[in-house]
Amino acid sequence: MRTWLLRGGVLAVLHTFAQTIMAAFEVNHPTSTGTLAALVLGGLVGVAAVWGVVDTWRSVQGREIAWLLAALLAGWGAGVLGVIGRSAFVDQTGVSELGSALTGGAAFTALLVVVPAGIGMLVGKWLDPPTRRKAADPSDRAATS
């Protein structure tokens, strides 16, 4: 399976789940959504950032393009699935919400994927695990040979 398809699909489902939970919480508790929204947003950003770090540590080929395509897939996928999830589990959201979900909502979701993943890839280079650094050091190989 292509790396971008896996990442985009998983993050689309994760963002859809978060949108549906937040919508249900807002319906039942309209005045107390601030803390939960911050926790959910932090969790979504954290998943993409940690996955970006792991991709850098694993030296995934073409990870930058893969994350860009994954962000696009996650944005549009979460837009469509979010409308379906809200109409099925929260309220009677209709097809009229699909336009805004596929434009502004998809763009915001794509940014919530690509920016933390990019930061995670940068951090992954700085926090290179010592075991990889030691294995990649050519002076160590020459000394052991």
mmCIF file of the C-alpha atoms, coordinates in Angstrom:
data_MODEL
# 
_entry.id   MODEL 
# 
loop_
_atom_site.group_PDB 
_atom_site.id 
_atom_site.type_symbol 
_atom_site.label_atom_id 
_atom_site.label_alt_id 
_atom_site.label_comp_id 
_atom_site.label_asym_id 
_atom_site.label_entity_id 
_atom_site.label_seq_id 
_atom_site.pdbx_PDB_ins_code 
_atom_site.Cartn_x 
_atom_site.Cartn_y 
_atom_site.Cartn_z 
_atom_site.occupancy 
_atom_site.B_iso_or_equiv 
_atom_site.pdbx_formal_charge 
_atom_site.auth_seq_id 
_atom_site.auth_comp_id 
_atom_site.auth_asym_id 
_atom_site.auth_atom_id 
_atom_site.pdbx_PDB_model_num 
ATOM 1   C CA . MET A 1 1   ? 0.000   0.000  0.000  1.00 0.00 ? 1   MET A CA 1 
ATOM 2   C CA . ARG A 1 2   ? 1.290   3.446  -0.795 1.00 0.00 ? 2   ARG A CA 1 
ATOM 3   C CA . THR A 1 3   ? 2.479   5.398  2.218  1.00 0.00 ? 3   THR A CA 1 
ATOM 4   C CA . TRP A 1 4   ? 0.314   8.445  1.485  1.00 0.00 ? 4   TRP A CA 1 
ATOM 5   C CA . LEU A 1 5   ? -2.820  6.336  1.145  1.00 0.00 ? 5   LEU A CA 1 
ATOM 6   C CA . LEU A 1 6   ? -2.328  4.701  4.545  1.00 0.00 ? 6   LEU A CA 1 
ATOM 7   C CA . ARG A 1 7   ? -1.515  7.972  6.300  1.00 0.00 ? 7   ARG A CA 1 
ATOM 8   C CA . GLY A 1 8   ? -4.311  9.902  4.596  1.00 0.00 ? 8   GLY A CA 1 
ATOM 9   C CA . GLY A 1 9   ? -6.906  7.219  5.245  1.00 0.00 ? 9   GLY A CA 1 
ATOM 10  C CA . VAL A 1 10  ? -6.026  6.767  8.903  1.00 0.00 ? 10  VAL A CA 1 
ATOM 11  C CA . LEU A 1 11  ? -5.932  10.501 9.557  1.00 0.00 ? 11  LEU A CA 1 
ATOM 12  C CA . ALA A 1 12  ? -9.204  11.064 7.665  1.00 0.00 ? 12  ALA A CA 1 
ATOM 13  C CA . VAL A 1 13  ? -10.941 8.525  9.897  1.00 0.00 ? 13  VAL A CA 1 
ATOM 14  C CA . LEU A 1 14  ? -9.286  9.993  13.000 1.00 0.00 ? 14  LEU A CA 1 
ATOM 15  C CA . HIS A 1 15  ? -10.347 13.547 12.093 1.00 0.00 ? 15  HIS A CA 1 
ATOM 16  C CA . THR A 1 16  ? -13.867 12.337 11.284 1.00 0.00 ? 16  THR A CA 1 
ATOM 17  C CA . PHE A 1 17  ? -14.123 10.634 14.657 1.00 0.00 ? 17  PHE A CA 1 
ATOM 18  C CA . ALA A 1 18  ? -12.901 13.813 16.375 1.00 0.00 ? 18  ALA A CA 1 
ATOM 19  C CA . GLN A 1 19  ? -15.369 15.999 14.429 1.00 0.00 ? 19  GLN A CA 1 
ATOM 20  C CA . THR A 1 20  ? -18.278 13.735 15.279 1.00 0.00 ? 20  THR A CA 1 
ATOM 21  C CA . ILE A 1 21  ? -17.382 13.543 18.968 1.00 0.00 ? 21  ILE A CA 1 
ATOM 22  C CA . MET A 1 22  ? -16.959 17.325 19.139 1.00 0.00 ? 22  MET A CA 1 
ATOM 23  C CA . ALA A 1 23  ? -20.278 17.923 17.363 1.00 0.00 ? 23  ALA A CA 1 
ATOM 24  C CA . ALA A 1 24  ? -22.084 15.557 19.731 1.00 0.00 ? 24  ALA A CA 1 
ATOM 25  C CA . PHE A 1 25  ? -20.474 17.225 22.740 1.00 0.00 ? 25  PHE A CA 1 
ATOM 26  C CA . GLU A 1 26  ? -21.425 20.697 21.461 1.00 0.00 ? 26  GLU A CA 1 
ATOM 27  C CA . VAL A 1 27  ? -25.059 19.633 21.075 1.00 0.00 ? 27  VAL A CA 1 
ATOM 28  C CA . ASN A 1 28  ? -25.241 18.290 24.619 1.00 0.00 ? 28  ASN A CA 1 
ATOM 29  C CA . HIS A 1 29  ? -22.978 20.880 26.337 1.00 0.00 ? 29  HIS A CA 1 
ATOM 30  C CA . PRO A 1 30  ? -22.968 24.057 24.209 1.00 0.00 ? 30  PRO A CA 1 
ATOM 31  C CA . THR A 1 31  ? -21.155 26.276 26.723 1.00 0.00 ? 31  THR A CA 1 
ATOM 32  C CA . SER A 1 32  ? -18.290 24.021 27.794 1.00 0.00 ? 32  SER A CA 1 
ATOM 33  C CA . THR A 1 33  ? -16.447 22.962 24.656 1.00 0.00 ? 33  THR A CA 1 
ATOM 34  C CA . GLY A 1 34  ? -13.238 24.978 25.024 1.00 0.00 ? 34  GLY A CA 1 
ATOM 35  C CA . THR A 1 35  ? -11.122 22.505 26.964 1.00 0.00 ? 35  THR A CA 1 
ATOM 36  C CA . LEU A 1 36  ? -12.264 19.474 24.998 1.00 0.00 ? 36  LEU A CA 1 
ATOM 37  C CA . ALA A 1 37  ? -11.655 21.288 21.696 1.00 0.00 ? 37  ALA A CA 1 
ATOM 38  C CA . ALA A 1 38  ? -8.096  22.143 22.749 1.00 0.00 ? 38  ALA A CA 1 
ATOM 39  C CA . LEU A 1 39  ? -7.418  18.553 23.831 1.00 0.00 ? 39  LEU A CA 1 
ATOM 40  C CA . VAL A 1 40  ? -8.833  17.107 20.619 1.00 0.00 ? 40  VAL A CA 1 
ATOM 41  C CA . LEU A 1 41  ? -6.896  19.558 18.459 1.00 0.00 ? 41  LEU A CA 1 
ATOM 42  C CA . GLY A 1 42  ? -3.693  18.817 20.372 1.00 0.00 ? 42  GLY A CA 1 
ATOM 43  C CA . GLY A 1 43  ? -4.221  15.093 19.974 1.00 0.00 ? 43  GLY A CA 1 
ATOM 44  C CA . LEU A 1 44  ? -4.791  15.357 16.224 1.00 0.00 ? 44  LEU A CA 1 
ATOM 45  C CA . VAL A 1 45  ? -1.717  17.540 15.770 1.00 0.00 ? 45  VAL A CA 1 
ATOM 46  C CA . GLY A 1 46  ? 0.310   15.200 17.981 1.00 0.00 ? 46  GLY A CA 1 
ATOM 47  C CA . VAL A 1 47  ? -0.547  12.134 15.921 1.00 0.00 ? 47  VAL A CA 1 
ATOM 48  C CA . ALA A 1 48  ? 0.656   13.737 12.693 1.00 0.00 ? 48  ALA A CA 1 
ATOM 49  C CA . ALA A 1 49  ? 3.800   15.139 14.331 1.00 0.00 ? 49  ALA A CA 1 
ATOM 50  C CA . VAL A 1 50  ? 4.813   11.851 15.933 1.00 0.00 ? 50  VAL A CA 1 
ATOM 51  C CA . TRP A 1 51  ? 4.134   9.972  12.697 1.00 0.00 ? 51  TRP A CA 1 
ATOM 52  C CA . GLY A 1 52  ? 6.367   12.474 10.872 1.00 0.00 ? 52  GLY A CA 1 
ATOM 53  C CA . VAL A 1 53  ? 9.164   11.867 13.397 1.00 0.00 ? 53  VAL A CA 1 
ATOM 54  C CA . VAL A 1 54  ? 8.836   8.110  12.976 1.00 0.00 ? 54  VAL A CA 1 
ATOM 55  C CA . ASP A 1 55  ? 8.924   8.418  9.185  1.00 0.00 ? 55  ASP A CA 1 
ATOM 56  C CA . THR A 1 56  ? 12.164  10.371 9.446  1.00 0.00 ? 56  THR A CA 1 
ATOM 57  C CA . TRP A 1 57  ? 13.686  7.807  11.800 1.00 0.00 ? 57  TRP A CA 1 
ATOM 58  C CA . ARG A 1 58  ? 12.648  4.995  9.460  1.00 0.00 ? 58  ARG A CA 1 
ATOM 59  C CA . SER A 1 59  ? 14.043  6.928  6.448  1.00 0.00 ? 59  SER A CA 1 
ATOM 60  C CA . VAL A 1 60  ? 10.851  6.540  4.437  1.00 0.00 ? 60  VAL A CA 1 
ATOM 61  C CA . GLN A 1 61  ? 11.578  7.455  0.816  1.00 0.00 ? 61  GLN A CA 1 
ATOM 62  C CA . GLY A 1 62  ? 9.588   10.406 -0.532 1.00 0.00 ? 62  GLY A CA 1 
ATOM 63  C CA . ARG A 1 63  ? 8.034   11.164 2.843  1.00 0.00 ? 63  ARG A CA 1 
ATOM 64  C CA . GLU A 1 64  ? 7.554   14.870 2.076  1.00 0.00 ? 64  GLU A CA 1 
ATOM 65  C CA . ILE A 1 65  ? 5.396   14.210 -0.998 1.00 0.00 ? 65  ILE A CA 1 
ATOM 66  C CA . ALA A 1 66  ? 3.664   11.333 0.789  1.00 0.00 ? 66  ALA A CA 1 
ATOM 67  C CA . TRP A 1 67  ? 2.634   13.660 3.613  1.00 0.00 ? 67  TRP A CA 1 
ATOM 68  C CA . LEU A 1 68  ? 1.417   16.311 1.174  1.00 0.00 ? 68  LEU A CA 1 
ATOM 69  C CA . LEU A 1 69  ? -0.789  13.779 -0.633 1.00 0.00 ? 69  LEU A CA 1 
ATOM 70  C CA . ALA A 1 70  ? -1.903  12.298 2.697  1.00 0.00 ? 70  ALA A CA 1 
ATOM 71  C CA . ALA A 1 71  ? -2.969  15.754 3.874  1.00 0.00 ? 71  ALA A CA 1 
ATOM 72  C CA . LEU A 1 72  ? -5.076  16.278 0.757  1.00 0.00 ? 72  LEU A CA 1 
ATOM 73  C CA . LEU A 1 73  ? -6.690  12.862 1.126  1.00 0.00 ? 73  LEU A CA 1 
ATOM 74  C CA . ALA A 1 74  ? -7.287  13.398 4.852  1.00 0.00 ? 74  ALA A CA 1 
ATOM 75  C CA . GLY A 1 75  ? -8.862  16.805 4.198  1.00 0.00 ? 75  GLY A CA 1 
ATOM 76  C CA . TRP A 1 76  ? -11.334 15.680 1.593  1.00 0.00 ? 76  TRP A CA 1 
ATOM 77  C CA . GLY A 1 77  ? -11.940 12.313 3.245  1.00 0.00 ? 77  GLY A CA 1 
ATOM 78  C CA . ALA A 1 78  ? -12.611 13.887 6.635  1.00 0.00 ? 78  ALA A CA 1 
ATOM 79  C CA . GLY A 1 79  ? -14.907 16.412 4.964  1.00 0.00 ? 79  GLY A CA 1 
ATOM 80  C CA . VAL A 1 80  ? -17.120 13.774 3.378  1.00 0.00 ? 80  VAL A CA 1 
ATOM 81  C CA . LEU A 1 81  ? -16.971 11.346 6.294  1.00 0.00 ? 81  LEU A CA 1 
ATOM 82  C CA . GLY A 1 82  ? -17.565 14.174 8.783  1.00 0.00 ? 82  GLY A CA 1 
ATOM 83  C CA . VAL A 1 83  ? -20.813 15.159 7.106  1.00 0.00 ? 83  VAL A CA 1 
ATOM 84  C CA . ILE A 1 84  ? -21.888 11.505 7.039  1.00 0.00 ? 84  ILE A CA 1 
ATOM 85  C CA . GLY A 1 85  ? -20.897 11.018 10.693 1.00 0.00 ? 85  GLY A CA 1 
ATOM 86  C CA . ARG A 1 86  ? -22.711 14.107 11.892 1.00 0.00 ? 86  ARG A CA 1 
ATOM 87  C CA . SER A 1 87  ? -25.859 13.257 9.933  1.00 0.00 ? 87  SER A CA 1 
ATOM 88  C CA . ALA A 1 88  ? -25.878 9.681  11.214 1.00 0.00 ? 88  ALA A CA 1 
ATOM 89  C CA . PHE A 1 89  ? -24.907 10.175 14.855 1.00 0.00 ? 89  PHE A CA 1 
ATOM 90  C CA . VAL A 1 90  ? -25.463 13.785 15.910 1.00 0.00 ? 90  VAL A CA 1 
ATOM 91  C CA . ASP A 1 91  ? -28.079 15.755 14.022 1.00 0.00 ? 91  ASP A CA 1 
ATOM 92  C CA . GLN A 1 92  ? -29.732 15.753 10.650 1.00 0.00 ? 92  GLN A CA 1 
ATOM 93  C CA . THR A 1 93  ? -26.863 17.423 8.789  1.00 0.00 ? 93  THR A CA 1 
ATOM 94  C CA . GLY A 1 94  ? -27.680 17.421 5.111  1.00 0.00 ? 94  GLY A CA 1 
ATOM 95  C CA . VAL A 1 95  ? -25.873 17.471 1.803  1.00 0.00 ? 95  VAL A CA 1 
ATOM 96  C CA . SER A 1 96  ? -25.898 21.278 1.944  1.00 0.00 ? 96  SER A CA 1 
ATOM 97  C CA . GLU A 1 97  ? -23.016 21.084 4.446  1.00 0.00 ? 97  GLU A CA 1 
ATOM 98  C CA . LEU A 1 98  ? -20.865 19.143 1.991  1.00 0.00 ? 98  LEU A CA 1 
ATOM 99  C CA . GLY A 1 99  ? -19.740 22.259 0.081  1.00 0.00 ? 99  GLY A CA 1 
ATOM 100 C CA . SER A 1 100 ? -18.211 23.957 3.099  1.00 0.00 ? 100 SER A CA 1 
ATOM 101 C CA . ALA A 1 101 ? -16.780 20.661 4.357  1.00 0.00 ? 101 ALA A CA 1 
ATOM 102 C CA . LEU A 1 102 ? -14.965 20.085 1.054  1.00 0.00 ? 102 LEU A CA 1 
ATOM 103 C CA . THR A 1 103 ? -13.563 23.616 0.838  1.00 0.00 ? 103 THR A CA 1 
ATOM 104 C CA . GLY A 1 104 ? -12.780 25.349 4.118  1.00 0.00 ? 104 GLY A CA 1 
ATOM 105 C CA . GLY A 1 105 ? -13.048 22.271 6.305  1.00 0.00 ? 105 GLY A CA 1 
ATOM 106 C CA . ALA A 1 106 ? -10.851 20.210 4.013  1.00 0.00 ? 106 ALA A CA 1 
ATOM 107 C CA . ALA A 1 107 ? -8.231  22.958 3.821  1.00 0.00 ? 107 ALA A CA 1 
ATOM 108 C CA . PHE A 1 108 ? -8.119  23.288 7.599  1.00 0.00 ? 108 PHE A CA 1 
ATOM 109 C CA . THR A 1 109 ? -7.829  19.524 8.045  1.00 0.00 ? 109 THR A CA 1 
ATOM 110 C CA . ALA A 1 110 ? -5.069  19.362 5.431  1.00 0.00 ? 110 ALA A CA 1 
ATOM 111 C CA . LEU A 1 111 ? -3.158  22.032 7.325  1.00 0.00 ? 111 LEU A CA 1 
ATOM 112 C CA . LEU A 1 112 ? -3.694  20.122 10.567 1.00 0.00 ? 112 LEU A CA 1 
ATOM 113 C CA . VAL A 1 113 ? -1.958  17.188 8.903  1.00 0.00 ? 113 VAL A CA 1 
ATOM 114 C CA . VAL A 1 114 ? 0.811   18.638 6.744  1.00 0.00 ? 114 VAL A CA 1 
ATOM 115 C CA . VAL A 1 115 ? 2.175   21.309 9.111  1.00 0.00 ? 115 VAL A CA 1 
ATOM 116 C CA . PRO A 1 116 ? 2.640   19.067 12.181 1.00 0.00 ? 116 PRO A CA 1 
ATOM 117 C CA . ALA A 1 117 ? 4.003   16.261 9.988  1.00 0.00 ? 117 ALA A CA 1 
ATOM 118 C CA . GLY A 1 118 ? 6.522   18.675 8.475  1.00 0.00 ? 118 GLY A CA 1 
ATOM 119 C CA . ILE A 1 119 ? 7.546   19.884 11.909 1.00 0.00 ? 119 ILE A CA 1 
ATOM 120 C CA . GLY A 1 120 ? 7.767   16.264 13.027 1.00 0.00 ? 120 GLY A CA 1 
ATOM 121 C CA . MET A 1 121 ? 10.069  15.429 10.121 1.00 0.00 ? 121 MET A CA 1 
ATOM 122 C CA . LEU A 1 122 ? 12.332  18.349 11.066 1.00 0.00 ? 122 LEU A CA 1 
ATOM 123 C CA . VAL A 1 123 ? 12.345  17.340 14.714 1.00 0.00 ? 123 VAL A CA 1 
ATOM 124 C CA . GLY A 1 124 ? 13.031  13.746 13.682 1.00 0.00 ? 124 GLY A CA 1 
ATOM 125 C CA . LYS A 1 125 ? 16.283  14.843 12.056 1.00 0.00 ? 125 LYS A CA 1 
ATOM 126 C CA . TRP A 1 126 ? 17.367  16.627 15.234 1.00 0.00 ? 126 TRP A CA 1 
ATOM 127 C CA . LEU A 1 127 ? 16.302  13.796 17.542 1.00 0.00 ? 127 LEU A CA 1 
ATOM 128 C CA . ASP A 1 128 ? 17.904  11.027 15.518 1.00 0.00 ? 128 ASP A CA 1 
ATOM 129 C CA . PRO A 1 129 ? 18.021  7.940  17.775 1.00 0.00 ? 129 PRO A CA 1 
ATOM 130 C CA . PRO A 1 130 ? 21.536  7.112  19.048 1.00 0.00 ? 130 PRO A CA 1 
ATOM 131 C CA . THR A 1 131 ? 21.337  3.578  17.655 1.00 0.00 ? 131 THR A CA 1 
ATOM 132 C CA . ARG A 1 132 ? 20.822  4.890  14.111 1.00 0.00 ? 132 ARG A CA 1 
ATOM 133 C CA . ARG A 1 133 ? 23.522  7.519  14.531 1.00 0.00 ? 133 ARG A CA 1 
ATOM 134 C CA . LYS A 1 134 ? 25.996  4.913  15.680 1.00 0.00 ? 134 LYS A CA 1 
ATOM 135 C CA . ALA A 1 135 ? 25.142  2.555  12.805 1.00 0.00 ? 135 ALA A CA 1 
ATOM 136 C CA . ALA A 1 136 ? 25.418  5.341  10.236 1.00 0.00 ? 136 ALA A CA 1 
ATOM 137 C CA . ASP A 1 137 ? 28.784  6.660  11.515 1.00 0.00 ? 137 ASP A CA 1 
ATOM 138 C CA . PRO A 1 138 ? 31.467  5.615  8.970  1.00 0.00 ? 138 PRO A CA 1 
ATOM 139 C CA . SER A 1 139 ? 34.317  6.070  11.438 1.00 0.00 ? 139 SER A CA 1 
ATOM 140 C CA . ASP A 1 140 ? 32.842  3.362  13.663 1.00 0.00 ? 140 ASP A CA 1 
ATOM 141 C CA . ARG A 1 141 ? 32.669  0.918  10.774 1.00 0.00 ? 141 ARG A CA 1 
ATOM 142 C CA . ALA A 1 142 ? 36.287  1.558  9.807  1.00 0.00 ? 142 ALA A CA 1 
ATOM 143 C CA . ALA A 1 143 ? 37.441  0.996  13.404 1.00 0.00 ? 143 ALA A CA 1 
ATOM 144 C CA . THR A 1 144 ? 35.610  -2.326 13.714 1.00 0.00 ? 144 THR A CA 1 
ATOM 145 C CA . SER A 1 145 ? 36.790  -3.736 10.375 1.00 0.00 ? 145 SER A CA 1 
# 
